[in-house]
Amino acid sequence: MWEKIDCKGLEIWVLPILAYGPPTPNTPYHYNGYVCRPGADLRHAGQRTQFYELGDVFATEAEALDAAYRKGRELVDSMVGTG
């Protein structure tokens, strides 16, 4: 399921994705995510900035979520500045 945090006036949405299925105890994860302003219509690409990692694999869902939020925060910082 999608998870969301607020960051510097924007929203970061992330979704861990199984690298392949069906899931087993050792199935690795990737992630998908996007940054948008609150209330954005996500059906329109111009209202969101998408990011994802489908090359690297993460051992657990928690690791994928952590990496995704880290990437989302970096994207927010580049969009609004860090100062």
Phi, psi and omega in degrees: 000149178294143174235153185223144167229157174263140183211111176054041177084002177241167177251140173246120178250133180224152180219116173288142183232130175299136181295328176198168182221174359290156184295143172232171180301337182250017180291125179282171183237156166241188173212160174228147179197171174204158176244139178206168173277154178303136178083005181295149175270101189288353176289342182255119184302330180291349182255007178214156172241115185268149173215156181197163175224107180245359180265309178284156175238150180240138187294330183225164175300319180298320178295320178295317178298315180300313179297320180294315178295323177299314178296319178298318178296320176299318179296315177302313180303319179290334182277321186246354183087157184260357185262000000 
